[in-house]
Amino acid sequence: MAQYDERVDTYINKAEPFAQPILNHIRNLAHQVSPLINENIKWGFPHFEYKATICSMASFKAHCAFGFWKASLMKDPYQLFGERDSTMGQLGRIEKLEDLPSDKILTEYILEALRIDESGVKLKKAVTTPKAEIPMPTDFADTLSQNPKAKQIFENFSPSHKREYLEWITTAKTEATRLKRMTTTIEWLTEGKSLNWKYQR
């Protein structure tokens, strides 16, 4: 692990043009905050580490994400975290530099995260309750049977990918939405896509 990792340069250079100044800004600020911070690539995106992971950043087609590994242990004095979608990082969707907090505030947060990491405090392991199985809806089963290719791909999917589609279809609030989601599902399945294919690099 090194202070600067060439793989992070590659990651930033391959990102969408709008994302590059955002990623470079976060990267530069992290190193300005402390020379103890090193870079690493985990799960395909950049992480900033000392003894363990402090924070990480990622870019997608239309936004960037930035988050702290031990956010649940942080004080969050400026209430940046709020009730955010954790898949977006605690700061939500970042589409331009102005979406980031000021350097002063972000520096405070990175320093706190660094102190927590240095203290050796570990996150408590969450006790997860297995999700209840979602029964195959009859109308979706009928639709699948009329589209053999989509049906075969669906059946070969992992349980989690199957569940994503079933949950998406069964949580539709109106019949029109449900039908639209089933049509989209068949299109994406025929192309071999999971529900969240847009967010996968």
LINLINZI-V46563 format. One record per residue. N is the residue number from 1. NEAR is the number of other ideal C-beta (glycine too) atoms within 12 Angstrom. Layout:
BEGIN
n-><N & N>
near-><NEAR & NEAR>
END
This chain:
BEGIN
n-><1 & 2 & 3 & 4 & 5 & 6 & 7 & 8 & 9 & 10 & 11 & 12 & 13 & 14 & 15 & 16 & 17 & 18 & 19 & 20 & 21 & 22 & 23 & 24 & 25 & 26 & 27 & 28 & 29 & 30 & 31 & 32 & 33 & 34 & 35 & 36 & 37 & 38 & 39 & 40 & 41 & 42 & 43 & 44 & 45 & 46 & 47 & 48 & 49 & 50 & 51 & 52 & 53 & 54 & 55 & 56 & 57 & 58 & 59 & 60 & 61 & 62 & 63 & 64 & 65 & 66 & 67 & 68 & 69 & 70 & 71 & 72 & 73 & 74 & 75 & 76 & 77 & 78 & 79 & 80 & 81 & 82 & 83 & 84 & 85 & 86 & 87 & 88 & 89 & 90 & 91 & 92 & 93 & 94 & 95 & 96 & 97 & 98 & 99 & 100 & 101 & 102 & 103 & 104 & 105 & 106 & 107 & 108 & 109 & 110 & 111 & 112 & 113 & 114 & 115 & 116 & 117 & 118 & 119 & 120 & 121 & 122 & 123 & 124 & 125 & 126 & 127 & 128 & 129 & 130 & 131 & 132 & 133 & 134 & 135 & 136 & 137 & 138 & 139 & 140 & 141 & 142 & 143 & 144 & 145 & 146 & 147 & 148 & 149 & 150 & 151 & 152 & 153 & 154 & 155 & 156 & 157 & 158 & 159 & 160 & 161 & 162 & 163 & 164 & 165 & 166 & 167 & 168 & 169 & 170 & 171 & 172 & 173 & 174 & 175 & 176 & 177 & 178 & 179 & 180 & 181 & 182 & 183 & 184 & 185 & 186 & 187 & 188 & 189 & 190 & 191 & 192 & 193 & 194 & 195 & 196 & 197 & 198 & 199 & 200 & 201>
near-><20 & 17 & 20 & 20 & 24 & 15 & 20 & 38 & 19 & 16 & 32 & 31 & 16 & 18 & 30 & 21 & 16 & 21 & 35 & 23 & 23 & 33 & 38 & 25 & 27 & 47 & 35 & 24 & 30 & 39 & 25 & 19 & 28 & 24 & 13 & 21 & 38 & 27 & 34 & 29 & 25 & 21 & 13 & 19 & 35 & 40 & 35 & 42 & 29 & 31 & 21 & 27 & 32 & 39 & 42 & 38 & 46 & 36 & 37 & 28 & 18 & 18 & 28 & 38 & 34 & 43 & 35 & 40 & 32 & 33 & 28 & 20 & 21 & 29 & 19 & 23 & 12 & 19 & 15 & 29 & 26 & 15 & 11 & 21 & 16 & 18 & 16 & 26 & 33 & 33 & 35 & 23 & 26 & 33 & 22 & 17 & 23 & 12 & 25 & 30 & 27 & 16 & 18 & 15 & 20 & 31 & 25 & 23 & 37 & 40 & 27 & 29 & 41 & 32 & 24 & 28 & 31 & 19 & 15 & 13 & 18 & 15 & 17 & 9 & 7 & 8 & 6 & 6 & 6 & 9 & 13 & 10 & 12 & 19 & 14 & 21 & 23 & 13 & 21 & 32 & 19 & 14 & 28 & 29 & 18 & 16 & 24 & 15 & 19 & 29 & 23 & 15 & 25 & 35 & 20 & 15 & 25 & 14 & 17 & 16 & 25 & 28 & 25 & 27 & 38 & 31 & 24 & 25 & 35 & 24 & 16 & 23 & 11 & 10 & 12 & 11 & 16 & 22 & 18 & 17 & 29 & 32 & 22 & 24 & 38 & 28 & 21 & 27 & 33 & 21 & 15 & 16 & 23 & 24 & 26 & 18 & 21 & 14 & 21 & 16 & 17>
END
